[in-house]
Amino acid sequence: MITLSWLLLLAIIGGVIALVDGILRLRGKGNTVLGVIEIIVAALLLLSLFVTGIPFGAVVLGVATIIVLIIGLVMRGRTGITLPIVGIVVLVLWLVLANRWLIIPGIN
């Protein structure tokens, strides 16, 4: 059974935004390799939230997704900058709260 929490919602939102950004990169011209990598990492992040047995933990995949989003932001091509920035902010917030580097009562 999955317990719905704010941390889970943040991770799901960040993973879905990264997945959508990867799909938009594949549909545009150029950077298709980065789009494929972004889709794979974001899909693994989303799977690791619900399925046990994913080789890397959710935190490692979250960091990898943030790195891929930063690279995508630097090499943006035809895609906008809104989705990668929102994805980076949401995933960094999730990473900080999941590792208890910042404690907010009621969230973590």
N, C-alpha and C positions, 0 to 999 in steps of 0.2 A: 504494500500500500504506500502511496506517495503522499507525503505531508506537504500541503501547499503553504509556502512561506514567502516572505518578501525577498529573501536571498534567491530562492528558486525562480521567482518571477524575474528578478534582475538578470539572472544567468540565461533564462529562456529568451528574454527580450534581446539581450546582447548577441546571443547565438543566431537568432532569427534575422537580426539586422545584418550580421556578417554574412549569413547565407544569401540574403537578398542582394547584398552588395556584390558578392561573388557571381551570382547569376547575371546581374547587370553588366559586370565586367566581361562575362563570356559573350553576351549579346552585342557589346560594342566592339569597335575596332581596336586591335592591339591588346597587349597584356592578358592574353588568354591563359598563359601558364599561371600567372598570379591568380586569376579567377578560379582555375581548377584547384589550386592549392588552398585558396580561401574557402571554397565549397567543402573540400575534404576536411579541413580542420574545424570548420564551423559545424559540420554534420557530426563529426566525432565528439565535439563539445556537447552538442545537444543529446547525443546518444549516451554519453557518460553521465549525464544527469539522471537518466532513467534506468539504464541497464548496467548491471555489474559485469565485470569481465572485460571492460575496455582496457587495453594495456596501459595507457597513461591515465592519470587522474584528471579530474575536472579542472583542478588548479593549473596543472601543466598545460592542458589544452586551452585554458583561458588565456594564459600568458602567450602561447603560440598564436592564438587568434588575435590578440592585441598587436603582436609583432607584425603579423600579416596585414592587419588593417593600417598600421603605421606605414608599412612599405607601400601599400595601395594608395595611401594619402599622398605620399611623396611622388609616386609615379601614377598620377591620376588619369591621364589620357582624356577620354570623352566623358567619363563619369563625373558626377558632382562631388563636392567635398562634404556634403551634409551627412550622408549615411556613415562614412567612415568615422567622422568626428563623434557622432552620437553613439556609434558602436564602441568606440574607444572609451568614451566617458562612462557608459553603462558598465562595460566589462571591468574597467579600473575600479569603479565604485563597488562592484560585486567582489572583486579580488581583495580589496581593502577590508570589506566587511566580513568576507568568508574567512580570512586569516586572522580576524579579531585584532587588526592593527588599529581600528577605531571601533569603539563599542557604543552603539546607540540602543538604549533599552527599547524593546518591542520589535526590533528588526533582527538583531543577532543575539 
